[in-house]
């Protein structure tokens, strides 16, 4: 008998001794980080609302209770009873029964009404029918991504259970080493923006945090082949943690499966869906531009199948010696500051990922309250000494002024934007400005993946700012459903119609003008000096967006709609409106560290160009008297 099997037998006995005598425990197993308890008496289990919580607290594990398949009521009878229990206003759109696990997935427009106060409705469902309910939200805006991910995971349910059981045994294996040390190796995004990747290692475990590409620099990927990473084989990586879905953090996650990785990817639920959307588009753009894609779409599906999604604040075992907790990073939907508790109080490390410290229209500001953090790995995108952004009100006022001036001269405003995050922020500004009369009502055309990304935002309103979440719960107040928004789905023909029409605003990917539909809009509208190109997000060095910002007006066009080597003369005005970035500025980064309690002993300043990381490192050292570093790629830091 293996150590994990002995552990499960001991847990089964302990649980049996803790529950009332009329509740039988038939099996106990691991699925990923969760302990799954099977019982022939699910109704009795559900009658005590605090029983699972007490067990989880005593055993210090996440617990899911499932009924034995042979004690379940028939799905037809169960469905009728469930629909009688759930209030009609909940808007149940689908029930999906899984006899192998005794779970029923309930899809509803208002999941809160299905859950009930402190889970009371869920307990009532189990008490009446025996099935264990799982609740998901029906997207207010139909999302092909959410639908495809849910259907795919349903199809792969059996294989996914096998994967989770294997991962669970790996997480709860016996520790083999008596040594105690913690190391971080930098594989990318040091003294540069992009290709984020780090290895967090202990004598027992190796965790890869992020694995992205570098915008505007084809072929510059993280240093994955070094011995600390995949050089010793992909199977030596115990887990991958993805802070958020932007491609400079997620693009090469599926590549790991090409190299033979077969372990878990920990992320939030929206990050999983957005990663699927963005990486598939990443492959599509590569094919359109005649570049060899780094992996096949099948690897994207492999990545999704291996995702284990966590909610903010859940403390989760991901290895015998490491616990992970996600906290809101305020950057994009589902973005997370990742806190690692290593050993039995040995050491604590937090990776900021990308953060925005102040509240925005979309998100509450980043969380920086942790029980302990000895080392902080901190992004430095706007860490330079002069990187102070205008505040949100000034930024919005400037954007509205640009739009009004362009409207008055019968022009069009083109805004290159990231599909995820900045686009939705700008949509909220425009919706309110038109509703209040600050700018004239006009069409707002959304091109690229922006509409689909917006649909995903409305699927997960619990990750949005509190007041915005409440508005989305009411269809008549959902700002993303405003009449002005038009999804461009007719390709070049529809773009030409917009170009030939009256004043309008165009929000289009890609945000750094590195390809995609923005190139088409520059061809259609760039030659007219009445129009304006407005940058509202960060433009990385080496990207066409940065070059246009710096004054380039001869633009190379290298896609299928034009011959290679041709250029476009840009006559339209070019404006930059700061303050809409999803990143904290210099002041925000300093405040993030200043208000941490306790403050970390060490800070590694990463994900910024050379001067930004060095400036921020120096400032934090002088202001807070802490050890700071601006590491290069391929450096290793030992702690403990």
SEROLO-112315 format. One record per residue (C-alpha): z, x, y. Coordinates in steps of 0.5 Angstrom, whole numbers, padded with zeros to 4 digits, always signed. Example, Ala and Ser with C-alpha at 12.3 -4.5 7.8 and 13.67 -1.06 7.14 Angstrom:
BEGIN
+0016+0025-0009/+0014+0027-0002/
This chain:
BEGIN
+0000+0000+0000/-0002+0003+0007/+0003+0004+0013/+0000-0002+0016/+0000-0007+0010/+0007-0005+0009/+0008-0006+0017/+0005-0013+0016/+0009-0015+0010/+0016-0013+0014/+0013-0017+0020/+0012-0023+0015/+0019-0023+0013/+0022-0022+0020/+0018-0028+0022/+0020-0032+0016/+0027-0031+0018/+0026-0033+0025/+0023-0040+0025/+0026-0046+0022/+0027-0047+0015/+0022-0053+0015/+0016-0048+0017/+0012-0044+0012/+0009-0037+0014/+0003-0036+0009/+0000-0030+0012/+0000-0025+0018/-0005-0020+0020/-0008-0016+0026/-0014-0018+0030/-0015-0013+0035/-0008-0013+0039/-0006-0019+0037/-0001-0021+0031/-0004-0027+0028/+0001-0032+0024/-0002-0037+0019/+0002-0043+0017/+0002-0049+0013/+0006-0053+0018/+0002-0052+0025/+0005-0059+0027/+0012-0057+0026/+0011-0050+0030/+0008-0054+0036/+0014-0058+0036/+0018-0052+0039/+0014-0050+0045/+0018-0044+0046/+0018-0041+0039/+0012-0037+0040/+0014-0034+0046/+0021-0032+0043/+0017-0029+0037/+0013-0025+0042/+0019-0023+0046/+0023-0021+0040/+0017-0017+0036/+0014-0014+0043/+0007-0017+0040/+0002-0022+0043/+0002-0027+0038/-0003-0033+0036/-0001-0038+0031/-0006-0041+0026/-0006-0047+0021/-0008-0045+0014/-0015-0048+0013/-0013-0053+0007/-0008-0057+0012/-0013-0059+0017/-0015-0066+0018/-0022-0067+0018/-0026-0065+0024/-0029-0072+0026/-0022-0075+0026/-0019-0069+0030/-0024-0070+0035/-0023-0077+0036/-0015-0076+0037/-0016-0070+0041/-0021-0074+0046/-0015-0079+0046/-0010-0074+0048/-0014-0071+0054/-0015-0074+0060/-0022-0077+0062/-0022-0073+0068/-0021-0067+0065/-0029-0067+0063/-0029-0065+0056/-0037-0063+0055/-0036-0060+0048/-0031-0059+0042/-0033-0054+0037/-0029-0054+0030/-0028-0047+0026/-0025-0049+0019/-0024-0041+0017/-0019-0040+0023/-0017-0047+0024/-0019-0047+0032/-0022-0052+0036/-0026-0049+0042/-0025-0055+0048/-0030-0054+0053/-0028-0058+0059/-0030-0058+0067/-0022-0058+0068/-0019-0053+0063/-0012-0054+0067/-0012-0062+0065/-0013-0060+0058/-0008-0055+0058/-0003-0059+0061/+0004-0057+0064/+0006-0050+0061/+0001-0052+0055/+0004-0059+0054/-0003-0062+0052/-0005-0056+0048/+0002-0057+0044/+0001-0064+0043/-0006-0063+0040/-0004-0059+0035/+0002-0063+0033/-0003-0069+0032/-0008-0066+0029/-0006-0059+0026/-0012-0055+0029/-0011-0050+0034/-0014-0051+0041/-0018-0046+0045/-0020-0048+0052/-0026-0045+0056/-0029-0048+0063/-0036-0051+0063/-0039-0048+0069/-0040-0052+0075/-0047-0048+0076/-0051-0048+0069/-0051-0040+0067/-0055-0038+0062/-0051-0032+0061/-0045-0035+0060/-0048-0040+0055/-0052-0034+0051/-0045-0030+0051/-0041-0036+0048/-0047-0038+0043/-0048-0031+0041/-0040-0030+0040/-0040-0036+0036/-0046-0034+0031/-0042-0027+0030/-0036-0030+0029/-0035-0028+0022/-0037-0021+0023/-0033-0021+0030/-0027-0023+0026/-0028-0017+0021/-0029-0012+0027/-0022-0015+0030/-0018-0014+0024/-0021-0007+0023/-0019-0005+0030/-0012-0008+0029/-0011-0004+0024/-0013+0002+0028/-0008+0000+0034/-0002-0001+0029/-0003+0005+0025/+0003+0010+0024/+0003+0016+0029/+0001+0022+0026/+0003+0027+0031/+0010+0030+0034/+0007+0033+0040/+0007+0030+0047/+0002+0031+0052/-0003+0027+0056/-0010+0030+0059/-0015+0027+0063/-0022+0030+0063/-0027+0028+0068/-0034+0027+0065/-0037+0024+0072/-0037+0021+0079/-0033+0027+0081/-0035+0029+0088/-0041+0024+0087/-0042+0017+0087/-0044+0014+0080/-0044+0016+0073/-0036+0014+0073/-0033+0016+0066/-0027+0019+0064/-0023+0021+0058/-0016+0020+0057/-0013+0023+0051/-0006+0024+0048/-0005+0028+0041/-0006+0021+0038/-0011+0018+0042/-0018+0018+0046/-0020+0013+0051/-0026+0013+0055/-0025+0010+0062/-0032+0007+0064/-0039+0010+0063/-0044+0009+0068/-0051+0011+0071/-0052+0014+0078/-0056+0010+0083/-0062+0014+0085/-0062+0019+0080/-0065+0018+0074/-0063+0022+0068/-0056+0024+0071/-0051+0021+0066/-0044+0023+0065/-0043+0029+0061/-0042+0025+0054/-0044+0031+0049/-0038+0035+0051/-0032+0036+0045/-0027+0032+0049/-0032+0026+0049/-0037+0025+0044/-0039+0032+0042/-0034+0031+0036/-0037+0025+0034/-0037+0018+0037/-0032+0015+0032/-0027+0020+0035/-0026+0015+0041/-0021+0010+0040/-0023+0005+0045/-0027+0004+0051/-0024+0001+0058/-0029-0002+0063/-0026-0003+0070/-0032-0007+0072/-0039-0009+0071/-0043-0005+0076/-0048-0001+0073/-0045+0006+0076/-0039+0004+0071/-0042+0000+0066/-0050+0002+0065/-0049+0007+0059/-0043+0003+0055/-0049+0000+0050/-0051+0007+0049/-0045+0009+0046/-0047+0004+0040/-0053+0008+0039/-0049+0014+0038/-0045+0011+0033/-0039+0008+0037/-0036+0002+0033/-0029+0001+0037/-0027-0004+0042/-0029-0005+0049/-0023-0008+0053/-0025-0011+0060/-0024-0018+0063/-0028-0024+0061/-0032-0024+0067/-0033-0017+0066/-0036-0018+0059/-0041-0023+0062/-0043-0019+0068/-0044-0013+0064/-0049-0017+0059/-0053-0019+0065/-0053-0013+0069/-0055-0008+0063/-0060-0013+0060/-0063-0013+0067/-0062-0005+0067/-0067-0005+0061/-0072-0010+0064/-0072-0006+0071/-0073+0001+0067/-0079-0002+0063/-0082-0005+0069/-0082+0002+0072/-0085+0005+0066/-0079+0009+0065/-0076+0010+0057/-0070+0005+0057/-0064+0009+0054/-0062+0004+0049/-0065-0002+0046/-0062-0009+0048/-0059-0010+0041/-0054-0005+0043/-0052-0009+0049/-0051-0015+0044/-0047-0010+0040/-0042-0008+0046/-0041-0016+0047/-0039-0017+0040/-0034-0011+0041/-0031-0014+0047/-0024-0015+0047/-0022-0019+0054/-0015-0019+0057/-0013-0023+0063/-0009-0020+0069/-0002-0018+0067/-0002-0018+0060/+0001-0012+0057/-0003-0010+0051/-0003-0005+0045/-0009-0001+0045/-0007+0005+0041/-0001+0007+0037/+0002+0010+0043/-0002+0007+0049/-0001+0000+0052/-0006-0002+0057/-0005-0007+0063/-0010-0010+0068/-0009-0012+0075/-0014-0015+0080/-0018-0009+0084/-0021-0014+0089/-0027-0011+0088/-0032-0016+0084/-0031-0021+0080/-0026-0019+0074/-0025-0012+0077/-0019-0009+0074/-0014-0003+0076/-0013+0000+0069/-0005+0002+0068/-0004+0006+0062/+0003+0006+0059/+0003+0012+0054/+0008+0014+0049/+0015+0011+0049/+0016+0012+0057/+0013+0019+0056/+0008+0018+0062/+0004+0013+0066/-0003+0013+0069/-0007+0008+0073/-0015+0008+0074/-0016+0005+0081/-0024+0003+0079/-0027+0001+0085/-0022-0003+0090/-0021-0007+0096/-0014-0007+0099/-0015-0013+0104/-0016-0020+0102/-0024-0022+0103/-0027-0029+0103/-0028-0028+0095/-0022-0024+0093/-0015-0023+0094/-0013-0016+0095/-0012-0010+0090/-0005-0010+0086/-0001-0004+0087/+0005-0006+0084/+0007-0002+0077/+0013-0001+0074/+0011+0007+0074/+0005+0011+0076/+0006+0018+0075/-0002+0020+0076/-0007+0015+0080/-0014+0016+0079/-0017+0014+0086/-0024+0012+0088/-0026+0015+0095/-0032+0012+0096/-0030+0011+0104/-0025+0017+0104/-0028+0021+0109/-0024+0022+0115/-0029+0018+0119/-0030+0012+0114/-0027+0006+0118/-0030+0000+0117/-0030-0006+0122/-0025-0011+0120/-0028-0018+0117/-0028-0022+0123/-0032-0017+0127/-0037-0016+0122/-0038-0023+0121/-0039-0024+0128/-0044-0018+0128/-0048-0021+0122/-0049-0028+0126/-0051-0025+0132/-0057-0021+0128/-0059-0028+0125/-0059-0031+0131/-0063-0026+0135/-0068-0026+0129/-0068-0034+0129/-0070-0034+0136/-0076-0029+0135/-0078-0033+0129/-0077-0028+0125/-0074-0027+0118/-0067-0023+0116/-0068-0019+0109/-0061-0017+0106/-0061-0012+0100/-0055-0014+0096/-0052-0013+0090/-0052-0019+0085/-0045-0019+0084/-0040-0019+0089/-0043-0018+0096/-0048-0023+0095/-0043-0028+0094/-0039-0026+0100/-0045-0026+0104/-0047-0033+0102/-0040-0036+0104/-0040-0033+0111/-0047-0036+0112/-0045-0043+0109/-0039-0043+0113/-0043-0041+0119/-0048-0046+0118/-0043-0052+0117/-0040-0050+0124/-0046-0049+0128/-0045-0041+0129/-0052-0040+0126/-0058-0045+0126/-0059-0049+0119/-0065-0045+0115/-0066-0044+0108/-0063-0038+0105/-0067-0035+0099/-0063-0032+0093/-0068-0027+0089/-0066-0023+0083/-0060-0024+0079/-0056-0027+0085/-0056-0034+0083/-0054-0033+0076/-0049-0028+0078/-0046-0034+0083/-0046-0039+0077/-0042-0034+0073/-0037-0033+0079/-0036-0041+0079/-0035-0040+0071/-0028-0036+0073/-0025-0039+0079/-0018-0037+0077/-0021-0030+0079/-0023-0031+0086/-0018-0032+0092/-0014-0038+0092/-0017-0042+0097/-0024-0041+0094/-0022-0043+0087/-0019-0049+0090/-0025-0051+0093/-0030-0050+0087/-0025-0055+0083/-0028-0060+0087/-0036-0061+0087/-0037-0064+0094/-0033-0058+0097/-0036-0052+0092/-0039-0047+0098/-0044-0044+0093/-0047-0051+0092/-0049-0052+0099/-0056-0055+0100/-0059-0049+0104/-0059-0044+0098/-0065-0044+0094/-0066-0040+0088/-0073-0036+0088/-0076-0037+0081/-0083-0038+0083/-0084-0030+0083/-0090-0027+0088/-0093-0034+0090/-0086-0037+0092/-0084-0030+0096/-0091-0031+0099/-0090-0038+0101/-0083-0036+0104/-0087-0030+0108/-0092-0035+0111/-0086-0040+0113/-0081-0041+0119/-0075-0037+0120/-0070-0036+0114/-0065-0031+0111/-0067-0027+0104/-0061-0024+0100/-0065-0020+0095/-0063-0015+0089/-0063-0009+0089/-0057-0007+0094/-0059+0000+0095/-0067-0001+0095/-0068+0003+0088/-0073-0002+0085/-0073-0010+0084/-0075-0016+0088/-0073-0012+0095/-0079-0008+0094/-0083-0014+0094/-0080-0017+0100/-0081-0010+0104/-0088-0011+0102/-0089-0018+0105/-0084-0018+0111/-0083-0010+0112/-0090-0010+0117/-0087-0015+0122/-0083-0013+0127/-0080-0020+0128/-0076-0019+0122/-0070-0015+0120/-0067-0011+0115/-0060-0012+0115/-0056-0007+0110/-0049-0010+0108/-0047-0005+0103/-0046+0002+0101/-0052+0006+0100/-0051+0012+0096/-0054+0019+0097/-0061+0020+0094/-0063+0012+0094/-0068+0009+0098/-0063+0005+0102/-0060+0011+0105/-0066+0014+0107/-0069+0008+0111/-0062+0008+0114/-0063+0015+0116/-0070+0013+0119/-0075+0013+0114/-0081+0008+0116/-0086+0011+0111/-0083+0007+0104/-0086+0009+0097/-0088+0003+0093/-0088+0005+0086/-0088-0001+0082/-0093-0005+0078/-0095-0009+0084/-0098-0003+0087/-0101+0003+0085/-0097+0009+0084/-0096+0014+0091/-0098+0008+0096/-0093+0008+0102/-0091+0002+0106/-0090+0003+0114/-0084-0001+0116/-0084-0004+0122/-0078-0009+0122/-0072-0007+0125/-0067-0004+0121/-0059-0006+0122/-0053-0004+0118/-0047-0009+0119/-0041-0005+0116/-0035-0009+0113/-0038-0013+0108/-0037-0007+0103/-0033-0009+0096/-0029-0002+0097/-0023+0000+0101/-0024+0004+0107/-0020+0010+0109/-0015+0006+0112/-0015+0002+0106/-0014+0007+0101/-0009+0010+0105/-0005+0004+0105/-0006+0003+0098/-0002+0009+0096/+0003+0008+0102/+0005+0002+0099/+0006+0004+0092/+0013+0003+0090/+0015+0008+0087/+0009+0013+0089/+0005+0017+0084/+0007+0024+0084/-0001+0026+0083/-0007+0023+0086/-0014+0025+0083/-0019+0023+0088/-0026+0021+0085/-0032+0017+0086/-0034+0019+0093/-0038+0025+0096/-0036+0032+0096/-0033+0031+0103/-0030+0024+0102/-0026+0026+0096/-0024+0033+0099/-0022+0029+0106/-0018+0024+0102/-0014+0029+0098/-0012+0033+0104/-0010+0027+0108/-0006+0024+0102/-0003+0031+0101/-0001+0032+0108/+0002+0025+0109/+0006+0023+0103/+0007+0031+0101/+0004+0029+0094/+0000+0034+0089/-0007+0032+0090/-0014+0034+0087/-0021+0033+0089/-0024+0035+0082/-0031+0037+0080/-0034+0034+0074/-0032+0037+0067/-0025+0039+0069/-0019+0037+0065/-0012+0036+0067/-0006+0036+0063/+0000+0032+0065/+0007+0033+0061/
